[in-house]
Amino acid sequence: MIQLEAYTIIALLTVVVVLWLVRRAQRPAPESSRDEQKWDAALWSPADLILAERVFDRTDYLWLRDEAGFPALAKGLRRSRAQMALAWLRAVRRSFEKLLQTPGPVPAGRGLLKPPGSWEFLRLMLRFHLVLGYAFLVVRFFGPYHRLVPPFGWIPSLSRRTSTSRALESVDAPPST
């Protein structure tokens, strides 16, 4: 009975995903804005990579908010940088899709390199889209200055752990020598 329910859920999820993909393919592609076309033009040049790094850097925002004392301008800067970050992430996704559509070189000798199988390509592609989707969610909901990986400083480190004998001693007992 449980297998029947599991297969039903998998089938329904498959139908939903297929319908979503078909609907997405039928929609006309939205016209890219001028800013997004600029991102596409030279996405991987050193100057554009430095600009993309500045979009995700929050020192200007903190300076404007804390030191200069303009919280309204800092909020506007954060909003515009979030839009720029989303445009940059969309350009990265388009660049990846162009890369997938570009045919690769055909190896002359079959014994030199074993090309990865289609399942390996699928796994790598899904991993890329998962990371990029996570980055979209973080930028959209938390802003461009939020960390993609949360800090784990609140978790006690294994190296700072006390020994069990010390942890089980009484609070009022004198330290053992």
Chimera marker file (.cmm) of the C-alpha trace (Angstrom):
<marker_set name="trace">
<marker id="1" x="0.000" y="0.000" z="0.000" r="1" g="1" b="0" radius="0.5"/>
<marker id="2" x="2.849" y="2.349" z="0.823" r="1" g="1" b="0" radius="0.5"/>
<marker id="3" x="4.480" y="1.582" z="-2.521" r="1" g="1" b="0" radius="0.5"/>
<marker id="4" x="1.291" y="2.545" z="-4.329" r="1" g="1" b="0" radius="0.5"/>
<marker id="5" x="1.201" y="5.896" z="-2.526" r="1" g="1" b="0" radius="0.5"/>
<marker id="6" x="4.881" y="6.537" z="-3.238" r="1" g="1" b="0" radius="0.5"/>
<marker id="7" x="4.472" y="5.769" z="-6.933" r="1" g="1" b="0" radius="0.5"/>
<marker id="8" x="1.381" y="7.974" z="-7.087" r="1" g="1" b="0" radius="0.5"/>
<marker id="9" x="3.265" y="10.892" z="-5.555" r="1" g="1" b="0" radius="0.5"/>
<marker id="10" x="6.196" y="10.398" z="-7.930" r="1" g="1" b="0" radius="0.5"/>
<marker id="11" x="3.818" y="10.245" z="-10.917" r="1" g="1" b="0" radius="0.5"/>
<marker id="12" x="2.007" y="13.416" z="-9.860" r="1" g="1" b="0" radius="0.5"/>
<marker id="13" x="5.283" y="15.266" z="-9.343" r="1" g="1" b="0" radius="0.5"/>
<marker id="14" x="6.453" y="14.124" z="-12.766" r="1" g="1" b="0" radius="0.5"/>
<marker id="15" x="3.253" y="15.377" z="-14.392" r="1" g="1" b="0" radius="0.5"/>
<marker id="16" x="3.558" y="18.741" z="-12.622" r="1" g="1" b="0" radius="0.5"/>
<marker id="17" x="7.183" y="19.172" z="-13.710" r="1" g="1" b="0" radius="0.5"/>
<marker id="18" x="6.405" y="18.215" z="-17.322" r="1" g="1" b="0" radius="0.5"/>
<marker id="19" x="3.455" y="20.631" z="-17.444" r="1" g="1" b="0" radius="0.5"/>
<marker id="20" x="5.582" y="23.385" z="-15.966" r="1" g="1" b="0" radius="0.5"/>
<marker id="21" x="8.339" y="22.774" z="-18.548" r="1" g="1" b="0" radius="0.5"/>
<marker id="22" x="5.857" y="22.715" z="-21.439" r="1" g="1" b="0" radius="0.5"/>
<marker id="23" x="4.219" y="25.914" z="-20.229" r="1" g="1" b="0" radius="0.5"/>
<marker id="24" x="7.597" y="27.574" z="-19.809" r="1" g="1" b="0" radius="0.5"/>
<marker id="25" x="8.635" y="26.558" z="-23.349" r="1" g="1" b="0" radius="0.5"/>
<marker id="26" x="5.421" y="27.965" z="-24.851" r="1" g="1" b="0" radius="0.5"/>
<marker id="27" x="5.789" y="31.385" z="-23.227" r="1" g="1" b="0" radius="0.5"/>
<marker id="28" x="7.463" y="33.997" z="-25.391" r="1" g="1" b="0" radius="0.5"/>
<marker id="29" x="10.887" y="34.923" z="-24.117" r="1" g="1" b="0" radius="0.5"/>
<marker id="30" x="10.848" y="38.324" z="-22.421" r="1" g="1" b="0" radius="0.5"/>
<marker id="31" x="12.917" y="41.017" z="-24.004" r="1" g="1" b="0" radius="0.5"/>
<marker id="32" x="16.197" y="41.519" z="-22.218" r="1" g="1" b="0" radius="0.5"/>
<marker id="33" x="16.824" y="44.934" z="-20.809" r="1" g="1" b="0" radius="0.5"/>
<marker id="34" x="19.830" y="46.974" z="-21.835" r="1" g="1" b="0" radius="0.5"/>
<marker id="35" x="21.610" y="46.216" z="-18.555" r="1" g="1" b="0" radius="0.5"/>
<marker id="36" x="21.215" y="42.472" z="-18.989" r="1" g="1" b="0" radius="0.5"/>
<marker id="37" x="22.500" y="42.697" z="-22.554" r="1" g="1" b="0" radius="0.5"/>
<marker id="38" x="25.579" y="44.509" z="-21.222" r="1" g="1" b="0" radius="0.5"/>
<marker id="39" x="26.109" y="41.687" z="-18.724" r="1" g="1" b="0" radius="0.5"/>
<marker id="40" x="25.849" y="39.138" z="-21.538" r="1" g="1" b="0" radius="0.5"/>
<marker id="41" x="28.291" y="40.977" z="-23.790" r="1" g="1" b="0" radius="0.5"/>
<marker id="42" x="31.405" y="40.509" z="-21.678" r="1" g="1" b="0" radius="0.5"/>
<marker id="43" x="30.410" y="38.482" z="-18.638" r="1" g="1" b="0" radius="0.5"/>
<marker id="44" x="33.781" y="36.924" z="-17.969" r="1" g="1" b="0" radius="0.5"/>
<marker id="45" x="36.167" y="39.799" z="-18.664" r="1" g="1" b="0" radius="0.5"/>
<marker id="46" x="38.288" y="40.876" z="-15.668" r="1" g="1" b="0" radius="0.5"/>
<marker id="47" x="36.653" y="44.308" z="-15.437" r="1" g="1" b="0" radius="0.5"/>
<marker id="48" x="33.164" y="42.787" z="-15.366" r="1" g="1" b="0" radius="0.5"/>
<marker id="49" x="34.188" y="40.237" z="-12.757" r="1" g="1" b="0" radius="0.5"/>
<marker id="50" x="35.482" y="43.066" z="-10.556" r="1" g="1" b="0" radius="0.5"/>
<marker id="51" x="32.171" y="44.894" z="-11.075" r="1" g="1" b="0" radius="0.5"/>
<marker id="52" x="30.219" y="41.752" z="-10.157" r="1" g="1" b="0" radius="0.5"/>
<marker id="53" x="32.363" y="41.396" z="-7.039" r="1" g="1" b="0" radius="0.5"/>
<marker id="54" x="31.523" y="44.992" z="-6.076" r="1" g="1" b="0" radius="0.5"/>
<marker id="55" x="27.796" y="44.275" z="-6.481" r="1" g="1" b="0" radius="0.5"/>
<marker id="56" x="28.012" y="41.649" z="-3.739" r="1" g="1" b="0" radius="0.5"/>
<marker id="57" x="30.350" y="43.706" z="-1.491" r="1" g="1" b="0" radius="0.5"/>
<marker id="58" x="28.525" y="45.415" z="1.356" r="1" g="1" b="0" radius="0.5"/>
<marker id="59" x="31.187" y="47.889" z="2.529" r="1" g="1" b="0" radius="0.5"/>
<marker id="60" x="29.623" y="50.790" z="0.567" r="1" g="1" b="0" radius="0.5"/>
<marker id="61" x="26.216" y="50.021" z="2.035" r="1" g="1" b="0" radius="0.5"/>
<marker id="62" x="27.554" y="49.863" z="5.602" r="1" g="1" b="0" radius="0.5"/>
<marker id="63" x="29.565" y="53.065" z="5.139" r="1" g="1" b="0" radius="0.5"/>
<marker id="64" x="26.560" y="54.923" z="3.751" r="1" g="1" b="0" radius="0.5"/>
<marker id="65" x="24.254" y="53.637" z="6.470" r="1" g="1" b="0" radius="0.5"/>
<marker id="66" x="26.497" y="53.798" z="9.554" r="1" g="1" b="0" radius="0.5"/>
<marker id="67" x="29.277" y="56.308" z="8.986" r="1" g="1" b="0" radius="0.5"/>
<marker id="68" x="27.674" y="58.791" z="6.589" r="1" g="1" b="0" radius="0.5"/>
<marker id="69" x="24.303" y="58.552" z="8.305" r="1" g="1" b="0" radius="0.5"/>
<marker id="70" x="22.050" y="58.159" z="5.261" r="1" g="1" b="0" radius="0.5"/>
<marker id="71" x="19.934" y="55.054" z="5.906" r="1" g="1" b="0" radius="0.5"/>
<marker id="72" x="17.406" y="55.918" z="3.164" r="1" g="1" b="0" radius="0.5"/>
<marker id="73" x="20.163" y="56.176" z="0.540" r="1" g="1" b="0" radius="0.5"/>
<marker id="74" x="21.707" y="52.965" z="1.859" r="1" g="1" b="0" radius="0.5"/>
<marker id="75" x="18.357" y="51.203" z="1.456" r="1" g="1" b="0" radius="0.5"/>
<marker id="76" x="18.123" y="52.480" z="-2.148" r="1" g="1" b="0" radius="0.5"/>
<marker id="77" x="21.676" y="51.291" z="-2.828" r="1" g="1" b="0" radius="0.5"/>
<marker id="78" x="20.800" y="47.871" z="-1.413" r="1" g="1" b="0" radius="0.5"/>
<marker id="79" x="17.698" y="47.660" z="-3.619" r="1" g="1" b="0" radius="0.5"/>
<marker id="80" x="19.560" y="48.647" z="-6.792" r="1" g="1" b="0" radius="0.5"/>
<marker id="81" x="22.412" y="46.273" z="-6.016" r="1" g="1" b="0" radius="0.5"/>
<marker id="82" x="19.902" y="43.462" z="-5.482" r="1" g="1" b="0" radius="0.5"/>
<marker id="83" x="18.481" y="44.148" z="-8.956" r="1" g="1" b="0" radius="0.5"/>
<marker id="84" x="21.998" y="44.192" z="-10.417" r="1" g="1" b="0" radius="0.5"/>
<marker id="85" x="22.849" y="40.936" z="-8.621" r="1" g="1" b="0" radius="0.5"/>
<marker id="86" x="19.727" y="39.244" z="-10.001" r="1" g="1" b="0" radius="0.5"/>
<marker id="87" x="20.575" y="40.506" z="-13.508" r="1" g="1" b="0" radius="0.5"/>
<marker id="88" x="24.107" y="39.148" z="-13.122" r="1" g="1" b="0" radius="0.5"/>
<marker id="89" x="22.813" y="35.756" z="-11.951" r="1" g="1" b="0" radius="0.5"/>
<marker id="90" x="20.438" y="35.630" z="-14.939" r="1" g="1" b="0" radius="0.5"/>
<marker id="91" x="23.394" y="36.399" z="-17.223" r="1" g="1" b="0" radius="0.5"/>
<marker id="92" x="25.372" y="33.559" z="-15.620" r="1" g="1" b="0" radius="0.5"/>
<marker id="93" x="22.449" y="31.201" z="-16.257" r="1" g="1" b="0" radius="0.5"/>
<marker id="94" x="22.208" y="32.308" z="-19.918" r="1" g="1" b="0" radius="0.5"/>
<marker id="95" x="25.953" y="31.883" z="-20.306" r="1" g="1" b="0" radius="0.5"/>
<marker id="96" x="25.706" y="28.358" z="-18.915" r="1" g="1" b="0" radius="0.5"/>
<marker id="97" x="22.851" y="27.532" z="-21.299" r="1" g="1" b="0" radius="0.5"/>
<marker id="98" x="24.931" y="28.812" z="-24.235" r="1" g="1" b="0" radius="0.5"/>
<marker id="99" x="27.815" y="26.661" z="-23.048" r="1" g="1" b="0" radius="0.5"/>
<marker id="100" x="25.566" y="23.599" z="-22.996" r="1" g="1" b="0" radius="0.5"/>
<marker id="101" x="24.384" y="24.308" z="-26.531" r="1" g="1" b="0" radius="0.5"/>
<marker id="102" x="27.934" y="24.620" z="-27.859" r="1" g="1" b="0" radius="0.5"/>
<marker id="103" x="29.169" y="21.301" z="-29.245" r="1" g="1" b="0" radius="0.5"/>
<marker id="104" x="32.348" y="20.012" z="-27.682" r="1" g="1" b="0" radius="0.5"/>
<marker id="105" x="35.430" y="18.802" z="-29.528" r="1" g="1" b="0" radius="0.5"/>
<marker id="106" x="35.427" y="15.239" z="-30.766" r="1" g="1" b="0" radius="0.5"/>
<marker id="107" x="38.428" y="13.328" z="-29.396" r="1" g="1" b="0" radius="0.5"/>
<marker id="108" x="40.655" y="11.839" z="-32.101" r="1" g="1" b="0" radius="0.5"/>
<marker id="109" x="41.777" y="8.849" z="-30.065" r="1" g="1" b="0" radius="0.5"/>
<marker id="110" x="39.159" y="6.908" z="-28.166" r="1" g="1" b="0" radius="0.5"/>
<marker id="111" x="41.609" y="5.542" z="-25.590" r="1" g="1" b="0" radius="0.5"/>
<marker id="112" x="42.979" y="8.902" z="-24.358" r="1" g="1" b="0" radius="0.5"/>
<marker id="113" x="40.036" y="10.424" z="-22.511" r="1" g="1" b="0" radius="0.5"/>
<marker id="114" x="36.845" y="8.757" z="-21.509" r="1" g="1" b="0" radius="0.5"/>
<marker id="115" x="34.081" y="11.343" z="-21.828" r="1" g="1" b="0" radius="0.5"/>
<marker id="116" x="31.632" y="11.483" z="-18.941" r="1" g="1" b="0" radius="0.5"/>
<marker id="117" x="28.334" y="9.763" z="-19.537" r="1" g="1" b="0" radius="0.5"/>
<marker id="118" x="25.013" y="11.467" z="-19.958" r="1" g="1" b="0" radius="0.5"/>
<marker id="119" x="24.066" y="10.772" z="-16.329" r="1" g="1" b="0" radius="0.5"/>
<marker id="120" x="27.216" y="12.536" z="-15.164" r="1" g="1" b="0" radius="0.5"/>
<marker id="121" x="26.369" y="15.561" z="-17.331" r="1" g="1" b="0" radius="0.5"/>
<marker id="122" x="22.848" y="15.535" z="-15.940" r="1" g="1" b="0" radius="0.5"/>
<marker id="123" x="24.161" y="15.390" z="-12.368" r="1" g="1" b="0" radius="0.5"/>
<marker id="124" x="26.556" y="18.292" z="-12.970" r="1" g="1" b="0" radius="0.5"/>
<marker id="125" x="23.883" y="20.352" z="-14.703" r="1" g="1" b="0" radius="0.5"/>
<marker id="126" x="21.379" y="19.771" z="-11.912" r="1" g="1" b="0" radius="0.5"/>
<marker id="127" x="23.993" y="20.667" z="-9.316" r="1" g="1" b="0" radius="0.5"/>
<marker id="128" x="24.764" y="23.933" z="-11.114" r="1" g="1" b="0" radius="0.5"/>
<marker id="129" x="21.087" y="24.848" z="-11.393" r="1" g="1" b="0" radius="0.5"/>
<marker id="130" x="20.513" y="23.952" z="-7.739" r="1" g="1" b="0" radius="0.5"/>
<marker id="131" x="23.338" y="26.223" z="-6.578" r="1" g="1" b="0" radius="0.5"/>
<marker id="132" x="22.231" y="29.011" z="-8.907" r="1" g="1" b="0" radius="0.5"/>
<marker id="133" x="18.614" y="28.672" z="-7.780" r="1" g="1" b="0" radius="0.5"/>
<marker id="134" x="19.745" y="28.846" z="-4.155" r="1" g="1" b="0" radius="0.5"/>
<marker id="135" x="21.728" y="32.008" z="-4.958" r="1" g="1" b="0" radius="0.5"/>
<marker id="136" x="18.613" y="33.522" z="-6.597" r="1" g="1" b="0" radius="0.5"/>
<marker id="137" x="16.545" y="32.781" z="-3.498" r="1" g="1" b="0" radius="0.5"/>
<marker id="138" x="19.131" y="34.235" z="-1.135" r="1" g="1" b="0" radius="0.5"/>
<marker id="139" x="19.524" y="37.434" z="-3.178" r="1" g="1" b="0" radius="0.5"/>
<marker id="140" x="15.779" y="37.828" z="-3.688" r="1" g="1" b="0" radius="0.5"/>
<marker id="141" x="14.728" y="37.247" z="-0.059" r="1" g="1" b="0" radius="0.5"/>
<marker id="142" x="17.748" y="38.384" z="1.955" r="1" g="1" b="0" radius="0.5"/>
<marker id="143" x="19.530" y="40.780" z="-0.401" r="1" g="1" b="0" radius="0.5"/>
<marker id="144" x="22.891" y="40.742" z="-2.183" r="1" g="1" b="0" radius="0.5"/>
<marker id="145" x="24.887" y="41.194" z="1.023" r="1" g="1" b="0" radius="0.5"/>
<marker id="146" x="23.752" y="38.015" z="2.717" r="1" g="1" b="0" radius="0.5"/>
<marker id="147" x="26.091" y="35.039" z="2.884" r="1" g="1" b="0" radius="0.5"/>
<marker id="148" x="25.264" y="32.049" z="0.727" r="1" g="1" b="0" radius="0.5"/>
<marker id="149" x="26.758" y="29.761" z="3.358" r="1" g="1" b="0" radius="0.5"/>
<marker id="150" x="25.545" y="30.574" z="6.867" r="1" g="1" b="0" radius="0.5"/>
<marker id="151" x="28.195" y="31.066" z="9.547" r="1" g="1" b="0" radius="0.5"/>
<marker id="152" x="28.656" y="28.078" z="11.803" r="1" g="1" b="0" radius="0.5"/>
<marker id="153" x="30.215" y="30.007" z="14.704" r="1" g="1" b="0" radius="0.5"/>
<marker id="154" x="27.242" y="29.239" z="16.927" r="1" g="1" b="0" radius="0.5"/>
<marker id="155" x="28.019" y="25.504" z="16.774" r="1" g="1" b="0" radius="0.5"/>
<marker id="156" x="30.546" y="24.528" z="19.447" r="1" g="1" b="0" radius="0.5"/>
<marker id="157" x="33.788" y="23.395" z="17.946" r="1" g="1" b="0" radius="0.5"/>
<marker id="158" x="34.986" y="19.856" z="18.552" r="1" g="1" b="0" radius="0.5"/>
<marker id="159" x="38.460" y="21.133" z="19.440" r="1" g="1" b="0" radius="0.5"/>
<marker id="160" x="37.084" y="23.406" z="22.202" r="1" g="1" b="0" radius="0.5"/>
<marker id="161" x="35.132" y="20.599" z="23.858" r="1" g="1" b="0" radius="0.5"/>
<marker id="162" x="36.040" y="19.788" z="27.418" r="1" g="1" b="0" radius="0.5"/>
<marker id="163" x="36.880" y="16.293" z="28.448" r="1" g="1" b="0" radius="0.5"/>
<marker id="164" x="34.059" y="14.219" z="29.909" r="1" g="1" b="0" radius="0.5"/>
<marker id="165" x="35.746" y="13.989" z="33.318" r="1" g="1" b="0" radius="0.5"/>
<marker id="166" x="35.904" y="17.775" z="33.590" r="1" g="1" b="0" radius="0.5"/>
<marker id="167" x="32.331" y="18.159" z="32.324" r="1" g="1" b="0" radius="0.5"/>
<marker id="168" x="30.988" y="15.737" z="34.968" r="1" g="1" b="0" radius="0.5"/>
<marker id="169" x="32.684" y="17.408" z="37.970" r="1" g="1" b="0" radius="0.5"/>
<marker id="170" x="30.637" y="19.339" z="40.468" r="1" g="1" b="0" radius="0.5"/>
<marker id="171" x="30.496" y="23.102" z="40.108" r="1" g="1" b="0" radius="0.5"/>
<marker id="172" x="31.559" y="23.767" z="43.720" r="1" g="1" b="0" radius="0.5"/>
<marker id="173" x="34.272" y="21.102" z="43.814" r="1" g="1" b="0" radius="0.5"/>
<marker id="174" x="37.873" y="22.305" z="43.870" r="1" g="1" b="0" radius="0.5"/>
<marker id="175" x="39.782" y="21.563" z="40.675" r="1" g="1" b="0" radius="0.5"/>
<marker id="176" x="41.488" y="18.183" z="40.722" r="1" g="1" b="0" radius="0.5"/>
<marker id="177" x="45.273" y="18.211" z="40.636" r="1" g="1" b="0" radius="0.5"/>
<link id1="1" id2="2" r="1" g="1" b="0" radius="0.2"/>
<link id1="2" id2="3" r="1" g="1" b="0" radius="0.2"/>
<link id1="3" id2="4" r="1" g="1" b="0" radius="0.2"/>
<link id1="4" id2="5" r="1" g="1" b="0" radius="0.2"/>
<link id1="5" id2="6" r="1" g="1" b="0" radius="0.2"/>
<link id1="6" id2="7" r="1" g="1" b="0" radius="0.2"/>
<link id1="7" id2="8" r="1" g="1" b="0" radius="0.2"/>
<link id1="8" id2="9" r="1" g="1" b="0" radius="0.2"/>
<link id1="9" id2="10" r="1" g="1" b="0" radius="0.2"/>
<link id1="10" id2="11" r="1" g="1" b="0" radius="0.2"/>
<link id1="11" id2="12" r="1" g="1" b="0" radius="0.2"/>
<link id1="12" id2="13" r="1" g="1" b="0" radius="0.2"/>
<link id1="13" id2="14" r="1" g="1" b="0" radius="0.2"/>
<link id1="14" id2="15" r="1" g="1" b="0" radius="0.2"/>
<link id1="15" id2="16" r="1" g="1" b="0" radius="0.2"/>
<link id1="16" id2="17" r="1" g="1" b="0" radius="0.2"/>
<link id1="17" id2="18" r="1" g="1" b="0" radius="0.2"/>
<link id1="18" id2="19" r="1" g="1" b="0" radius="0.2"/>
<link id1="19" id2="20" r="1" g="1" b="0" radius="0.2"/>
<link id1="20" id2="21" r="1" g="1" b="0" radius="0.2"/>
<link id1="21" id2="22" r="1" g="1" b="0" radius="0.2"/>
<link id1="22" id2="23" r="1" g="1" b="0" radius="0.2"/>
<link id1="23" id2="24" r="1" g="1" b="0" radius="0.2"/>
<link id1="24" id2="25" r="1" g="1" b="0" radius="0.2"/>
<link id1="25" id2="26" r="1" g="1" b="0" radius="0.2"/>
<link id1="26" id2="27" r="1" g="1" b="0" radius="0.2"/>
<link id1="27" id2="28" r="1" g="1" b="0" radius="0.2"/>
<link id1="28" id2="29" r="1" g="1" b="0" radius="0.2"/>
<link id1="29" id2="30" r="1" g="1" b="0" radius="0.2"/>
<link id1="30" id2="31" r="1" g="1" b="0" radius="0.2"/>
<link id1="31" id2="32" r="1" g="1" b="0" radius="0.2"/>
<link id1="32" id2="33" r="1" g="1" b="0" radius="0.2"/>
<link id1="33" id2="34" r="1" g="1" b="0" radius="0.2"/>
<link id1="34" id2="35" r="1" g="1" b="0" radius="0.2"/>
<link id1="35" id2="36" r="1" g="1" b="0" radius="0.2"/>
<link id1="36" id2="37" r="1" g="1" b="0" radius="0.2"/>
<link id1="37" id2="38" r="1" g="1" b="0" radius="0.2"/>
<link id1="38" id2="39" r="1" g="1" b="0" radius="0.2"/>
<link id1="39" id2="40" r="1" g="1" b="0" radius="0.2"/>
<link id1="40" id2="41" r="1" g="1" b="0" radius="0.2"/>
<link id1="41" id2="42" r="1" g="1" b="0" radius="0.2"/>
<link id1="42" id2="43" r="1" g="1" b="0" radius="0.2"/>
<link id1="43" id2="44" r="1" g="1" b="0" radius="0.2"/>
<link id1="44" id2="45" r="1" g="1" b="0" radius="0.2"/>
<link id1="45" id2="46" r="1" g="1" b="0" radius="0.2"/>
<link id1="46" id2="47" r="1" g="1" b="0" radius="0.2"/>
<link id1="47" id2="48" r="1" g="1" b="0" radius="0.2"/>
<link id1="48" id2="49" r="1" g="1" b="0" radius="0.2"/>
<link id1="49" id2="50" r="1" g="1" b="0" radius="0.2"/>
<link id1="50" id2="51" r="1" g="1" b="0" radius="0.2"/>
<link id1="51" id2="52" r="1" g="1" b="0" radius="0.2"/>
<link id1="52" id2="53" r="1" g="1" b="0" radius="0.2"/>
<link id1="53" id2="54" r="1" g="1" b="0" radius="0.2"/>
<link id1="54" id2="55" r="1" g="1" b="0" radius="0.2"/>
<link id1="55" id2="56" r="1" g="1" b="0" radius="0.2"/>
<link id1="56" id2="57" r="1" g="1" b="0" radius="0.2"/>
<link id1="57" id2="58" r="1" g="1" b="0" radius="0.2"/>
<link id1="58" id2="59" r="1" g="1" b="0" radius="0.2"/>
<link id1="59" id2="60" r="1" g="1" b="0" radius="0.2"/>
<link id1="60" id2="61" r="1" g="1" b="0" radius="0.2"/>
<link id1="61" id2="62" r="1" g="1" b="0" radius="0.2"/>
<link id1="62" id2="63" r="1" g="1" b="0" radius="0.2"/>
<link id1="63" id2="64" r="1" g="1" b="0" radius="0.2"/>
<link id1="64" id2="65" r="1" g="1" b="0" radius="0.2"/>
<link id1="65" id2="66" r="1" g="1" b="0" radius="0.2"/>
<link id1="66" id2="67" r="1" g="1" b="0" radius="0.2"/>
<link id1="67" id2="68" r="1" g="1" b="0" radius="0.2"/>
<link id1="68" id2="69" r="1" g="1" b="0" radius="0.2"/>
<link id1="69" id2="70" r="1" g="1" b="0" radius="0.2"/>
<link id1="70" id2="71" r="1" g="1" b="0" radius="0.2"/>
<link id1="71" id2="72" r="1" g="1" b="0" radius="0.2"/>
<link id1="72" id2="73" r="1" g="1" b="0" radius="0.2"/>
<link id1="73" id2="74" r="1" g="1" b="0" radius="0.2"/>
<link id1="74" id2="75" r="1" g="1" b="0" radius="0.2"/>
<link id1="75" id2="76" r="1" g="1" b="0" radius="0.2"/>
<link id1="76" id2="77" r="1" g="1" b="0" radius="0.2"/>
<link id1="77" id2="78" r="1" g="1" b="0" radius="0.2"/>
<link id1="78" id2="79" r="1" g="1" b="0" radius="0.2"/>
<link id1="79" id2="80" r="1" g="1" b="0" radius="0.2"/>
<link id1="80" id2="81" r="1" g="1" b="0" radius="0.2"/>
<link id1="81" id2="82" r="1" g="1" b="0" radius="0.2"/>
<link id1="82" id2="83" r="1" g="1" b="0" radius="0.2"/>
<link id1="83" id2="84" r="1" g="1" b="0" radius="0.2"/>
<link id1="84" id2="85" r="1" g="1" b="0" radius="0.2"/>
<link id1="85" id2="86" r="1" g="1" b="0" radius="0.2"/>
<link id1="86" id2="87" r="1" g="1" b="0" radius="0.2"/>
<link id1="87" id2="88" r="1" g="1" b="0" radius="0.2"/>
<link id1="88" id2="89" r="1" g="1" b="0" radius="0.2"/>
<link id1="89" id2="90" r="1" g="1" b="0" radius="0.2"/>
<link id1="90" id2="91" r="1" g="1" b="0" radius="0.2"/>
<link id1="91" id2="92" r="1" g="1" b="0" radius="0.2"/>
<link id1="92" id2="93" r="1" g="1" b="0" radius="0.2"/>
<link id1="93" id2="94" r="1" g="1" b="0" radius="0.2"/>
<link id1="94" id2="95" r="1" g="1" b="0" radius="0.2"/>
<link id1="95" id2="96" r="1" g="1" b="0" radius="0.2"/>
<link id1="96" id2="97" r="1" g="1" b="0" radius="0.2"/>
<link id1="97" id2="98" r="1" g="1" b="0" radius="0.2"/>
<link id1="98" id2="99" r="1" g="1" b="0" radius="0.2"/>
<link id1="99" id2="100" r="1" g="1" b="0" radius="0.2"/>
<link id1="100" id2="101" r="1" g="1" b="0" radius="0.2"/>
<link id1="101" id2="102" r="1" g="1" b="0" radius="0.2"/>
<link id1="102" id2="103" r="1" g="1" b="0" radius="0.2"/>
<link id1="103" id2="104" r="1" g="1" b="0" radius="0.2"/>
<link id1="104" id2="105" r="1" g="1" b="0" radius="0.2"/>
<link id1="105" id2="106" r="1" g="1" b="0" radius="0.2"/>
<link id1="106" id2="107" r="1" g="1" b="0" radius="0.2"/>
<link id1="107" id2="108" r="1" g="1" b="0" radius="0.2"/>
<link id1="108" id2="109" r="1" g="1" b="0" radius="0.2"/>
<link id1="109" id2="110" r="1" g="1" b="0" radius="0.2"/>
<link id1="110" id2="111" r="1" g="1" b="0" radius="0.2"/>
<link id1="111" id2="112" r="1" g="1" b="0" radius="0.2"/>
<link id1="112" id2="113" r="1" g="1" b="0" radius="0.2"/>
<link id1="113" id2="114" r="1" g="1" b="0" radius="0.2"/>
<link id1="114" id2="115" r="1" g="1" b="0" radius="0.2"/>
<link id1="115" id2="116" r="1" g="1" b="0" radius="0.2"/>
<link id1="116" id2="117" r="1" g="1" b="0" radius="0.2"/>
<link id1="117" id2="118" r="1" g="1" b="0" radius="0.2"/>
<link id1="118" id2="119" r="1" g="1" b="0" radius="0.2"/>
<link id1="119" id2="120" r="1" g="1" b="0" radius="0.2"/>
<link id1="120" id2="121" r="1" g="1" b="0" radius="0.2"/>
<link id1="121" id2="122" r="1" g="1" b="0" radius="0.2"/>
<link id1="122" id2="123" r="1" g="1" b="0" radius="0.2"/>
<link id1="123" id2="124" r="1" g="1" b="0" radius="0.2"/>
<link id1="124" id2="125" r="1" g="1" b="0" radius="0.2"/>
<link id1="125" id2="126" r="1" g="1" b="0" radius="0.2"/>
<link id1="126" id2="127" r="1" g="1" b="0" radius="0.2"/>
<link id1="127" id2="128" r="1" g="1" b="0" radius="0.2"/>
<link id1="128" id2="129" r="1" g="1" b="0" radius="0.2"/>
<link id1="129" id2="130" r="1" g="1" b="0" radius="0.2"/>
<link id1="130" id2="131" r="1" g="1" b="0" radius="0.2"/>
<link id1="131" id2="132" r="1" g="1" b="0" radius="0.2"/>
<link id1="132" id2="133" r="1" g="1" b="0" radius="0.2"/>
<link id1="133" id2="134" r="1" g="1" b="0" radius="0.2"/>
<link id1="134" id2="135" r="1" g="1" b="0" radius="0.2"/>
<link id1="135" id2="136" r="1" g="1" b="0" radius="0.2"/>
<link id1="136" id2="137" r="1" g="1" b="0" radius="0.2"/>
<link id1="137" id2="138" r="1" g="1" b="0" radius="0.2"/>
<link id1="138" id2="139" r="1" g="1" b="0" radius="0.2"/>
<link id1="139" id2="140" r="1" g="1" b="0" radius="0.2"/>
<link id1="140" id2="141" r="1" g="1" b="0" radius="0.2"/>
<link id1="141" id2="142" r="1" g="1" b="0" radius="0.2"/>
<link id1="142" id2="143" r="1" g="1" b="0" radius="0.2"/>
<link id1="143" id2="144" r="1" g="1" b="0" radius="0.2"/>
<link id1="144" id2="145" r="1" g="1" b="0" radius="0.2"/>
<link id1="145" id2="146" r="1" g="1" b="0" radius="0.2"/>
<link id1="146" id2="147" r="1" g="1" b="0" radius="0.2"/>
<link id1="147" id2="148" r="1" g="1" b="0" radius="0.2"/>
<link id1="148" id2="149" r="1" g="1" b="0" radius="0.2"/>
<link id1="149" id2="150" r="1" g="1" b="0" radius="0.2"/>
<link id1="150" id2="151" r="1" g="1" b="0" radius="0.2"/>
<link id1="151" id2="152" r="1" g="1" b="0" radius="0.2"/>
<link id1="152" id2="153" r="1" g="1" b="0" radius="0.2"/>
<link id1="153" id2="154" r="1" g="1" b="0" radius="0.2"/>
<link id1="154" id2="155" r="1" g="1" b="0" radius="0.2"/>
<link id1="155" id2="156" r="1" g="1" b="0" radius="0.2"/>
<link id1="156" id2="157" r="1" g="1" b="0" radius="0.2"/>
<link id1="157" id2="158" r="1" g="1" b="0" radius="0.2"/>
<link id1="158" id2="159" r="1" g="1" b="0" radius="0.2"/>
<link id1="159" id2="160" r="1" g="1" b="0" radius="0.2"/>
<link id1="160" id2="161" r="1" g="1" b="0" radius="0.2"/>
<link id1="161" id2="162" r="1" g="1" b="0" radius="0.2"/>
<link id1="162" id2="163" r="1" g="1" b="0" radius="0.2"/>
<link id1="163" id2="164" r="1" g="1" b="0" radius="0.2"/>
<link id1="164" id2="165" r="1" g="1" b="0" radius="0.2"/>
<link id1="165" id2="166" r="1" g="1" b="0" radius="0.2"/>
<link id1="166" id2="167" r="1" g="1" b="0" radius="0.2"/>
<link id1="167" id2="168" r="1" g="1" b="0" radius="0.2"/>
<link id1="168" id2="169" r="1" g="1" b="0" radius="0.2"/>
<link id1="169" id2="170" r="1" g="1" b="0" radius="0.2"/>
<link id1="170" id2="171" r="1" g="1" b="0" radius="0.2"/>
<link id1="171" id2="172" r="1" g="1" b="0" radius="0.2"/>
<link id1="172" id2="173" r="1" g="1" b="0" radius="0.2"/>
<link id1="173" id2="174" r="1" g="1" b="0" radius="0.2"/>
<link id1="174" id2="175" r="1" g="1" b="0" radius="0.2"/>
<link id1="175" id2="176" r="1" g="1" b="0" radius="0.2"/>
<link id1="176" id2="177" r="1" g="1" b="0" radius="0.2"/>
</marker_set>
